[in-house]
Amino acid sequence: MSISFIRFSLSVLVVSLPLTSAKSCRTEHGEDGVCISLQSCNALRSILKKSILFTSDRDLIRREMNKCSGEESKGLHCCKRERRQKIPKSYEDVKQSVQINLLPDQAECGGIGLNQMIYNGDEADLDQYPWTVLIKHNDDEDNEIFNCGGSLINKRYVLTAAHCIPNIAGVRLGEWDVRSDPDCIIVEGVKRCATPIIDVGIERISIHINYTRRISAGGKIDLALLRLNQDITFGNYVRPICLPAANFDIQPKPNRTMFVAGWGLTEESVKSSRKLYADLKSVDLDECRRLLNAPLIKIDDTIICALGSDGKDSCQGDSGGPLMEASKTELGVFLRGIISKGLSCGSPIPGFYTNVRKQLDWIVSNMEQ
């Protein structure tokens, strides 16, 4: 039986959302520019970091914003279009050298954001799943779009799917609604706002040596580790998720409640502007093989199978995002899997998630201070 796989993202997440309308402009210095958020513009951010901000500096920033005025461009500024930087990437195996433990302790990770409750997903709260990141890609016209998700695991590293790596441009942290910055909600008549989003570059990419896009091949570990180009400060809206410790079972017990989150395709086949989440159930590997009914596809403990009810699922645009499990004994939320592949959004066939516990040695040994 031949089965064609698609990129899998949160089933109620969305599809490639543009970071901006990619409106072109001309900066005050006559340079080719694009309308983007102030946080994403290195040239204007450097001005704001001055110890003394002169009236001329404020006027310059205001003029650059006026060039991008309009209802759909609210808060955007004309910024010099930067040339795409080539990010070093390599295929890595488990390192044998002894590594310092760079993972955060449980006081810092996984303690916020799991309400019991994106295909048919619910809208996440403003500070829910603060480890979820959006991954930026460059399209054929060199515009930046969101095509995948990821999970922050310490102050410098993000885990995502290896198939999300082509044309990767950077990551965004602290996001909830891609249409606004900062994000705000009204609760019982009181306005509550998150901290501004953080757009960060990527210093280096490590891809699992056994990754291949063909899941029927021997090597199929859809996993990549992104080293960010700066340290991240944690807070209520940006913090890492815990990784499963060595004492965790390799496979979650069958029918265990799991959660996915992201901005992927919704059941209306459009990308969600806001972060969504959905609950799934883990599926025993033998049962997963039976439901899939595709002998040529190798299903082993390098993956976790999970299935939602009532159409809940992960979908395009969610690829690379987290499959999460709440542990009552360990008192935290843990990254159990990386959204990898599935047959279709909301399908009765389980989706595939790269097993993080199985790859713990690879992850830890490829991290640096």
Solvent accessible surface area in square Angstrom, and as a share of the most:
residue,aa,sasa,rsa
1,M,145,0.65
2,S,114,0.73
3,I,35,0.18
4,S,95,0.61
5,F,48,0.20
6,I,57,0.29
7,R,86,0.31
8,F,2,0.01
9,S,0,0.00
10,L,0,0.00
11,S,0,0.00
12,V,4,0.03
13,L,0,0.00
14,V,0,0.00
15,V,58,0.34
16,S,40,0.26
17,L,31,0.15
18,P,77,0.48
19,L,24,0.12
20,T,23,0.13
21,S,72,0.47
22,A,23,0.18
23,K,83,0.35
24,S,70,0.45
25,C,22,0.13
26,R,142,0.52
27,T,10,0.06
28,E,69,0.31
29,H,144,0.64
30,G,45,0.43
31,E,56,0.25
32,D,72,0.37
33,G,0,0.00
34,V,18,0.10
35,C,0,0.00
36,I,29,0.15
37,S,15,0.10
38,L,41,0.21
39,Q,54,0.24
40,S,29,0.19
41,C,1,0.00
42,N,85,0.44
43,A,55,0.42
44,L,8,0.04
45,R,51,0.19
46,S,65,0.42
47,I,25,0.13
48,L,75,0.37
49,K,153,0.65
50,K,97,0.41
51,S,120,0.77
52,I,111,0.56
53,L,49,0.24
54,F,121,0.51
55,T,95,0.55
56,S,77,0.50
57,D,13,0.07
58,R,118,0.43
59,D,46,0.24
60,L,27,0.14
61,I,20,0.10
62,R,122,0.44
63,R,108,0.39
64,E,6,0.02
65,M,77,0.34
66,N,85,0.44
67,K,65,0.27
68,C,0,0.00
69,S,78,0.50
70,G,46,0.44
71,E,155,0.69
72,E,163,0.73
73,S,11,0.07
74,K,170,0.72
75,G,42,0.40
76,L,23,0.12
77,H,11,0.05
78,C,1,0.01
79,C,5,0.03
80,K,99,0.42
81,R,64,0.23
82,E,99,0.44
83,R,221,0.81
84,R,119,0.43
85,Q,153,0.68
86,K,197,0.83
87,I,27,0.14
88,P,82,0.52
89,K,113,0.48
90,S,43,0.27
91,Y,120,0.46
92,E,39,0.17
93,D,76,0.39
94,V,54,0.31
95,K,78,0.33
96,Q,164,0.73
97,S,72,0.46
98,V,150,0.86
99,Q,62,0.28
100,I,116,0.59
101,N,110,0.57
102,L,36,0.18
103,L,42,0.21
104,P,24,0.15
105,D,91,0.47
106,Q,84,0.38
107,A,89,0.69
108,E,76,0.34
109,C,3,0.02
110,G,0,0.00
111,G,55,0.53
112,I,45,0.23
113,G,14,0.14
114,L,32,0.16
115,N,76,0.39
116,Q,132,0.59
117,M,105,0.47
118,I,0,0.00
119,Y,47,0.18
120,N,59,0.30
121,G,21,0.20
122,D,43,0.23
123,E,90,0.40
124,A,3,0.02
125,D,55,0.29
126,L,8,0.04
127,D,40,0.21
128,Q,4,0.02
129,Y,0,0.00
130,P,5,0.03
131,W,0,0.00
132,T,4,0.03
133,V,2,0.01
134,L,3,0.01
135,I,0,0.00
136,K,14,0.06
137,H,7,0.03
138,N,12,0.06
139,D,44,0.23
140,D,152,0.79
141,E,136,0.61
142,D,50,0.26
143,N,31,0.16
144,E,59,0.27
145,I,25,0.13
146,F,5,0.02
147,N,41,0.21
148,C,1,0.01
149,G,6,0.06
150,G,1,0.01
151,S,0,0.00
152,L,0,0.00
153,I,0,0.00
154,N,11,0.06
155,K,101,0.43
156,R,38,0.14
157,Y,3,0.01
158,V,0,0.00
159,L,0,0.00
160,T,0,0.00
161,A,0,0.00
162,A,3,0.02
163,H,3,0.01
164,C,1,0.00
165,I,6,0.03
166,P,68,0.43
167,N,85,0.43
168,I,16,0.08
169,A,29,0.22
170,G,1,0.01
171,V,0,0.00
172,R,12,0.05
173,L,2,0.01
174,G,8,0.08
175,E,6,0.03
176,W,9,0.03
177,D,6,0.03
178,V,26,0.15
179,R,166,0.61
180,S,47,0.31
181,D,58,0.30
182,P,63,0.40
183,D,2,0.01
184,C,42,0.25
185,I,33,0.17
186,I,115,0.58
187,V,69,0.40
188,E,173,0.78
189,G,70,0.68
190,V,102,0.58
191,K,133,0.56
192,R,77,0.28
193,C,57,0.34
194,A,8,0.07
195,T,76,0.44
196,P,65,0.41
197,I,5,0.02
198,I,47,0.24
199,D,13,0.07
200,V,6,0.03
201,G,23,0.22
202,I,16,0.08
203,E,67,0.30
204,R,69,0.25
205,I,1,0.01
206,S,9,0.06
207,I,5,0.03
208,H,8,0.03
209,I,82,0.42
210,N,73,0.37
211,Y,34,0.13
212,T,43,0.25
213,R,129,0.47
214,R,160,0.58
215,I,17,0.09
216,S,48,0.31
217,A,25,0.20
218,G,65,0.62
219,G,25,0.24
220,K,12,0.05
221,I,17,0.08
222,D,2,0.01
223,L,0,0.00
224,A,0,0.00
225,L,2,0.01
226,L,0,0.00
227,R,20,0.07
228,L,0,0.00
229,N,77,0.40
230,Q,73,0.33
231,D,75,0.39
232,I,8,0.04
233,T,119,0.69
234,F,59,0.25
235,G,35,0.34
236,N,94,0.48
237,Y,33,0.13
238,V,7,0.04
239,R,37,0.13
240,P,0,0.00
241,I,1,0.00
242,C,6,0.04
243,L,17,0.08
244,P,1,0.00
245,A,47,0.36
246,A,77,0.60
247,N,116,0.59
248,F,26,0.11
249,D,77,0.40
250,I,56,0.29
251,Q,44,0.20
252,P,9,0.06
253,K,137,0.58
254,P,80,0.50
255,N,106,0.55
256,R,84,0.31
257,T,42,0.25
258,M,0,0.00
259,F,3,0.01
260,V,0,0.00
261,A,1,0.01
262,G,5,0.05
263,W,7,0.02
264,G,0,0.00
265,L,24,0.12
266,T,14,0.08
267,E,71,0.32
268,E,118,0.53
269,S,84,0.54
270,V,88,0.51
271,K,25,0.11
272,S,13,0.08
273,S,24,0.15
274,R,79,0.29
275,K,6,0.03
276,L,17,0.08
277,Y,7,0.03
278,A,1,0.01
279,D,31,0.16
280,L,2,0.01
281,K,81,0.34
282,S,5,0.03
283,V,20,0.11
284,D,62,0.32
285,L,25,0.12
286,D,97,0.50
287,E,64,0.29
288,C,0,0.00
289,R,102,0.37
290,R,154,0.56
291,L,48,0.24
292,L,6,0.03
293,N,99,0.51
294,A,8,0.06
295,P,120,0.75
296,L,136,0.68
297,I,19,0.10
298,K,102,0.43
299,I,9,0.05
300,D,34,0.18
301,D,51,0.26
302,T,22,0.13
303,I,10,0.05
304,I,1,0.00
305,C,0,0.00
306,A,2,0.02
307,L,44,0.22
308,G,18,0.17
309,S,73,0.47
310,D,120,0.62
311,G,26,0.25
312,K,44,0.19
313,D,11,0.06
314,S,0,0.00
315,C,1,0.00
316,Q,53,0.24
317,G,10,0.09
318,D,1,0.01
319,S,1,0.01
320,G,0,0.00
321,G,2,0.02
322,P,1,0.01
323,L,0,0.00
324,M,0,0.00
325,E,15,0.07
326,A,28,0.21
327,S,14,0.09
328,K,178,0.75
329,T,125,0.73
330,E,54,0.24
331,L,148,0.74
332,G,12,0.11
333,V,9,0.05
334,F,6,0.03
335,L,0,0.00
336,R,8,0.03
337,G,0,0.00
338,I,0,0.00
339,I,0,0.00
340,S,6,0.04
341,K,17,0.07
342,G,1,0.01
343,L,39,0.19
344,S,53,0.34
345,C,31,0.18
346,G,25,0.24
347,S,16,0.10
348,P,107,0.67
349,I,37,0.19
350,P,2,0.01
351,G,3,0.03
352,F,3,0.01
353,Y,0,0.00
354,T,3,0.02
355,N,0,0.00
356,V,0,0.00
357,R,41,0.15
358,K,82,0.35
359,Q,13,0.06
360,L,23,0.11
361,D,103,0.53
362,W,1,0.00
363,I,0,0.00
364,V,37,0.21
365,S,12,0.08
366,N,12,0.06
367,M,2,0.01
368,E,93,0.42
369,Q,144,0.64
